[in-house]
Amino acid sequence: MAERILVGAVLPVPEPWRSLLAAARTGLGDPLGDLVPAHITLLPHTWVRPGELPGLVRHVRTVAAAQVPVVMELDGVASFHPTSDVVYLPLTIGARECADLAAALRSGPVAVDLAYPFHPHLTLAHNRGPGAYARARSLLGRFRAAFTATELALSTSTGSLTEWKPLQRIALTGTPAPASARLIESSPAARRP
């Protein structure tokens, strides 16, 4: 039995966007386009002991049960350069919900160290050199996709970041807050410290 395994949680991107974005990623020269389906990472690859996995799965199920499906929109092309050689599609709708969901997942039984502050996005190219951003803007500069994420995908790996095995898909089944509560939460007075 493995001493430790990698686990990750993502919001899968539905079709037809999944296939289109996989082709775009491959077209930008990123070999992961053919290996890793399009997704928004919530819990980055995290090492756990096999005995910790059941508790983590229970935690993910609890978080998912409290989370309503996430309405998202991807629009435009951006880059983390010079901090990181990643070209991505930013979330113009749903970023806050993804950040809140990611924080809830990281609050569980397994410590997660983030290499960078969490920024919800969909990776288009990673380590593809300085021309990747210009190529992505040329290919997808006018790209826009809206969809609703209805489930989390939990996957494991024995160490390879390219060989993930699906573990579970867990539906987001939370109940939306009443309209009056949403209005109060979004009012300027509610945001004051």
JOQUI-V875678 format. One record per helix or strand. SS is the DSSP state (A for helix, B for strand). FROM is the first residue (numbers start at 0). LEN is the number of residues. If there is no record, write none. Layout:
# JOQUI-V875678
ss:SS from:FROM len:LEN
ss:SS from:FROM len:LEN
This chain:
# JOQUI-V875678
ss:B from:4 len:8
ss:A from:16 len:11
ss:A from:30 len:4
ss:B from:38 len:10
ss:A from:49 len:17
ss:B from:69 len:6
ss:B from:77 len:2
ss:B from:85 len:8
ss:A from:94 len:12
ss:B from:120 len:6
ss:A from:131 len:9
ss:B from:143 len:6
ss:B from:150 len:7
ss:B from:164 len:7
ss:A from:178 len:8
ss:A from:187 len:4
